[in-house]
Amino acid sequence: MISKPRSIKGPWTPEEDRQLRALVNELGAEKWVLIASRLGSRTGKQCRERWHNHLDPTINKAPFTPQEDELIFKLHSQLGPKWAEMSKLMPGRPDNAIKNHYNTSIQRRKRRLSLQDPAELQMKQNERGAAGGAISPPLTSPTSST
């Protein structure tokens, strides 16, 4: 029988990270309950999340590119906040990283654009159109005479 480890809250230590890497190397990245029992200080869920969000060597830790921003925005409009599904389409980007990036960077830019005046927004859309993006019909204000 595998005993349940006493769960530690708070930051992981470098020693815990080293041990987790060694255990995943030995046992694979699926047996989280066994790994946690061997580690002795964290739960299986904590070990799995630490591995998938921080330690897995296939994680792309570089800043998100403008192309990735566009893809996340497009996928979010199609799928909603299904971060795990998006992650499957973006190798090396964990679902948690995509979610955090969307909520901090992309969402902030989206709000900023919605607060800009229509003329400035139209100018940005025209620039995007000239750069090969979609061209939208001109924005009109309630006071314009068209």
C-alpha positions in Angstrom: 0.0 0.0 0.0 1.2 3.5 -0.9 1.0 5.9 2.0 -0.3 9.4 1.3 2.5 12.0 1.6 2.2 15.0 3.9 1.5 17.8 1.5 3.7 20.9 1.7 2.3 24.2 0.5 4.5 26.9 -0.9 7.5 27.1 -3.2 9.3 24.0 -4.4 12.9 23.8 -3.3 15.8 23.1 -5.7 16.3 19.8 -4.0 12.6 18.8 -4.5 13.0 19.8 -8.2 16.1 17.7 -8.5 14.4 14.7 -6.9 11.3 15.1 -9.0 13.4 15.1 -12.2 15.2 12.0 -11.1 11.9 10.2 -10.2 10.3 11.1 -13.6 13.4 9.9 -15.3 13.2 6.6 -13.5 9.4 6.0 -13.4 8.0 8.1 -16.3 5.6 11.0 -16.3 2.5 9.1 -15.5 2.8 7.4 -12.1 2.3 10.6 -10.0 1.0 8.8 -6.9 4.1 6.6 -6.8 6.4 9.5 -7.5 4.8 11.5 -4.7 5.2 8.7 -2.3 8.8 8.4 -3.2 9.4 12.1 -3.0 7.6 12.1 0.4 6.8 15.8 0.6 4.2 16.5 -2.1 1.0 15.1 -3.5 0.7 13.4 -6.9 -1.2 16.4 -8.2 1.5 18.8 -7.0 4.2 16.6 -8.7 2.2 16.4 -12.0 1.6 20.1 -12.1 5.2 21.0 -11.2 6.4 18.7 -14.0 3.9 19.8 -16.7 4.1 23.5 -15.9 7.7 24.1 -15.0 10.2 21.2 -15.2 9.4 19.2 -18.4 12.3 19.9 -20.8 9.9 20.2 -23.8 8.3 23.4 -22.4 8.9 26.5 -24.5 9.8 29.2 -22.0 10.5 31.9 -24.6 8.1 34.8 -24.7 5.0 34.3 -26.7 5.3 35.4 -30.3 2.8 37.7 -32.0 1.8 34.7 -34.2 1.1 32.7 -31.0 -0.9 35.6 -29.6 -3.0 35.6 -32.8 -3.5 31.9 -32.6 -4.5 32.0 -28.9 -7.0 34.8 -29.6 -8.4 32.9 -32.6 -8.7 29.6 -30.6 -10.3 31.4 -27.6 -12.9 32.9 -29.9 -13.6 29.4 -31.4 -13.3 27.2 -28.3 -13.7 29.5 -25.3 -11.4 29.0 -22.4 -10.4 25.4 -23.2 -6.7 25.8 -22.4 -5.9 22.1 -22.5 -7.3 21.9 -26.0 -5.3 24.9 -27.1 -2.2 23.4 -25.6 -2.5 20.3 -27.8 -2.4 22.7 -30.8 0.6 24.6 -29.5 3.5 22.1 -28.7 5.7 23.2 -25.9 3.1 25.6 -24.4 1.5 24.2 -21.2 -2.2 25.0 -20.8 -1.5 27.0 -17.6 1.0 29.2 -19.5 -1.5 29.8 -22.3 -4.2 30.7 -19.8 -1.9 33.1 -17.8 -0.7 34.7 -21.0 -4.2 35.2 -22.3 -5.4 36.7 -19.0 -2.5 39.1 -18.6 -1.4 40.1 -22.0 -3.9 39.5 -24.7 -7.0 40.3 -22.6 -5.3 43.6 -21.5 -4.6 44.5 -25.2 -8.2 43.7 -26.1 -9.6 46.0 -23.4 -7.2 48.8 -24.4 -8.4 48.5 -28.0 -12.1 48.7 -27.0 -11.4 51.9 -25.0 -9.7 53.7 -27.9 -11.7 56.2 -30.0 -13.2 54.8 -33.3 -10.9 56.8 -35.5 -7.7 55.4 -33.9 -9.2 51.9 -34.0 -10.0 52.3 -37.7 -6.5 53.4 -38.4 -5.1 50.3 -36.7 -7.5 48.1 -38.7 -6.4 49.8 -41.9 -2.8 49.1 -41.0 -3.6 45.5 -40.3 -5.4 45.3 -43.6 -2.4 46.7 -45.5 -0.2 44.1 -43.7 -2.3 41.2 -45.0 -4.9 40.9 -42.2 -8.6 41.0 -42.6 -10.1 44.3 -43.7 -13.2 45.4 -41.8 -15.8 47.8 -42.9 -15.2 51.4 -41.8 -16.4 52.2 -38.3 -19.0 54.9 -38.0 -19.9 56.9 -35.0 -23.5 57.7 -34.1 -22.9 61.4 -35.0 -21.4 60.7 -38.5 -23.6 61.5 -41.5 -23.4 58.5 -43.9 
